[in-house]
Amino acid sequence: MCIMATVFALDHLGGKFQVKLVDCVTEVNIDISDVVEQFIVFYKPDGTRFEKTATLIEEPPSSGNFFITYTNTSPETESILDLIGNWQYAGKVKLTTNDEFQTSERFVFWVS
């Protein structure tokens, strides 16, 4: 059995993080018409939690598959990946009603 793991080098720039917006019960794509802001929420190995403003991308175009996407690149000059260890991330959206929700699943990656 082959197990793939996402590993970034300490202080890596250019890492891309994506979370697909789907209903966790029905597994149906979420209607994005009420989404006004989106974020990727990161959890460092030391328990620190922080958010980065992300973009909403439809991939492939006209498919109805929307992803919250954040890439640690310009204009940022420093990497967010500043601590070695086991990291996690999730997606978060804010709606026109000011309600917010975070995806139920966190994705794990490592910084070495």
N, C-alpha and C positions, 0 to 999 in steps of 0.2 A: 504494500500500500504506500502511496506517495502522498505526503501531506505538504501543502503549500502554505507558506507563511509570509506575510508582508513585513519586511524589515527595512528600516531606514537608518542611515548613518546619523550619528549625533550632529546636530546643526545643519541637516540636509535642507536645501532650498529646492522648490519645484515639486514637492509631494502633492499629489492630487487625491482628494478625499470625496467620495460620492455616496449618497444615500438615496435609494429609490423611494418615492412616495407611493405607498400602497396601503390599503386598509389591512391591518394585521389580522382581522377576523375573516374577511371575505377574499383577501388577496387581490382585490380589484384596485385599479389605479385611482388615486384620489383626484377629485375635481379641484383644480388649482385656481379657479376663478375668484375665490375669496382670500387667497394668499397674498399678503402685502409685504412680508419680509421673511427671509429664510437664513438659517445659520447652521454651521457645523459646531457641535458642542464637543469639546475635547476634555478628557480626564487623564491627568498625568499619573505616573506611578506613585507619587506622594499624596494623591487625593485631591490635588488642585483641579478645579473645574473652570474652564473659560470657553467663551464663544467667539466665533469668527463669522462675520457677515459673508454670506455665500450667494451664489447665483442659482437660478432655476433654469435647467437646461432640458430640452426635450430631445431624447435620443432613442432611435433615429427620428428625424423630423417627421411630424404629422403622425406619430405612432401612439400618442397618448401616454408614453412612458416618460415621466418627469423625474429628474434627479436634482437633489440639492447638491451643489458642487462648490468646493473650495480648493484653491491651489495656492500654496505658500510661495508666491513669487512677487515680482515687482507690483506695487510700489514698496512692499515690505523689504527691508534690507537685512532683517535678521530672521533666522528660522525660529519657528515655534517649537521645534523638536530639540529642546535644550536640556533634556534629562534622560539618562539611560534607563531602560526598563520597559515594562508592559504598559502600553497606552490603550485607551479606548476612545471611540467617537460615535456620535449619533447625530441625527438630523433634528432640526427644530424649525417650526414655522409659526408665524404670527398671522392671524386672520383679520379681516376688516372689522370684526366685532371686538378686536383687541384680545380675544382668546388666543392662547398659545398652547401648542402641544409638541412633545418630543417623541421621536420614533421609539417604539418599545424595545427594539433590539440595538445593542451596542456592538460595534465591530472592534476587534482587537488587532493591534499591530505592535511591533517591537521597535525600539530605538537602541542601537548598539554602538 
